[in-house]
Amino acid sequence: MASKYDDVAAKIVELVGGKDNVVSLTHCVTRLRFVLKDSSKADQKALSETQYVIKVQEVGKQLQVVVGNKVDGIYDALVESQGVLGGGEVDANDEAANGKKGVLNSLMDTISGILVPTLGVLTAAGIIKGVVSFLALDNIGVLDPTSGLYMLLMAIGDGFFYFLPIMLGFSAARKFRCNEYVGALIGAALVYPSMVNIAQTLPVAGTLFEGTKFAMTYFNKFLGIPIVMPGAGYTSSVFPVIVATWLASKIEKWCKEHINDNLRGILTPIITLVVSVVVAYLVIGPVLNTVAVCIQILVEALFNIPVVGGLIAGALLGGGFGVLVLFGMHWVIIGLALSLIAQNGYDYIMACGGIGPMVGMFQGLAICWACRKNKKVRDLAIPATISQICGVGEPLMYSILVPIKKLFAINILGGCVGGAIIGALKTKMYMFGGSGLFGIFNYAGGGSSADIIKYCVGVAAGGLFAIVATLMVYDDNEATRILGK
């Protein structure tokens, strides 16, 4: 069936050097991500002037085409009408697809490729959990935590985060090109109730690094090696299942190459699962837990600098997050924040970084008002601002803020202002779900609405700065000249 995006899909394929030049195509919330055999064949200038295209940039070995909220439709048209290989199905031996990305680019690509497919459901679950938690707070008291309504809605909202390792295991296995159900089962093993509740069912067998911040209590052993478990187990965790699934992909590949054909079908998953899960519990989990403690110590040290610590940390995180989004590096920080929430029940990092979408929302509204008589700019600003309100900031960033550089500078400064206040107040984020206007519910927790109030104070300061500064520097003629194609 023909799609309204078929013509633009054909144009995009032509401008990236033709179908034969495309090794693979994936997409995230706003971007088409091409891996090309020869990137020099792509006409980036013409591509950036194509209908629906907001920005074109090359990151590592990927050509990223930002198309905003039309990404799903255009991606489907590229796959269905143009026959482009979708879903990241890259030839494992193709150097154009795999080679020479660099450690940082590979890390970012891997984490974003695993987390992005969960984004829609993660956001929905986060909003549900946030709203329910907010209504059940002690000083709000609208919803009874013992009621059936609360229990059913929390089963949806909290259930996603509790069993997050299972979903990330499936997503990671797809990214690492191994059996998705092996990845899901690794996640299931990490959140198996008997292991999660081991502290309640068995006496303490010993403590590693006792008396230090790295102390790890264990309740059982495997062949004499302590089985160390974090306080809440691995529920809601991110990185242990990703690393364990990466290991499983290597083991699975080895098994397929070395086990006899008659036994491969049954022995491959057995060997892969046993080895990867055992290593996850005995090595991967404890090592990553130690890394998380180190990061926590560094963050707390920064926040605990007398008088100015929170201000400095909050300003850096609040203003810097938009820069990370610009380069597609923000998923590493989000993954870290999710890990800290799983470990401690709260997070300081994204508590400050979360100011960015709200500052962008106020700035977008200011731009819509300032350009109300300019149809060319207004047609860009209004849909981009609506997207920003819903938590997707790339359309506003790439279509208006980055081209008009002083507006992007205001966005960063607004994040610094709001983030500094949020950091100074030591605001905590209790979940990561909704963004933009819905992000307020991420701060519902701790038994009261105190952190929501702190967050709103920071948002008000950053938003007011963004509105006033944007209205002061915005120039309609300059915007028309820069944004006109």
Buried (B, 14 or more C-beta within 10 A) or exposed (E): EEBEBBEBBBBBBBBBBBBEBBBBBBBBBBBBBBBBBEBEEBBBEEBBEBEBBBBBBEBBBBBBBBBBBBBEBBBBBBBBBBEBBBEBEBEEEEEBBBEEBEEEBBBBBBBBBBBBBBBEEBBBBBBBBBBBBBBBBEEBEEBEEEEEEBEEBBEBBBEBBBBBBBBBBBBBBBBBBBBBBBBBBBBBBBBBEEBBEBBEEEEEEEBBEEEEEBEBBBBBEEEEEBBBBBEBBBBBBBBBBBBBBBBBBBBBBEBBEEBEEEEBEEEBBEBBBEBBBBBBBBBBBBBBBBEBBEBBEEBEEBBEEEEEBBBBBBBBBBBBBBBBBBEBBBBBBBBBBBBBBBBBBBBBBBBBBBBBBBBBBBBBBBBBEBBEEBEBBBEBBBBBBBBBBBBBBBBBBBBBBBBBEBBBBBBBBBBBBBBBBBBBBBBBBBBBBBBBBBBBBBBBBBEEBBBBEBBBBBBBBBBBBBBBBBEEBBEBEEBBEBBEE
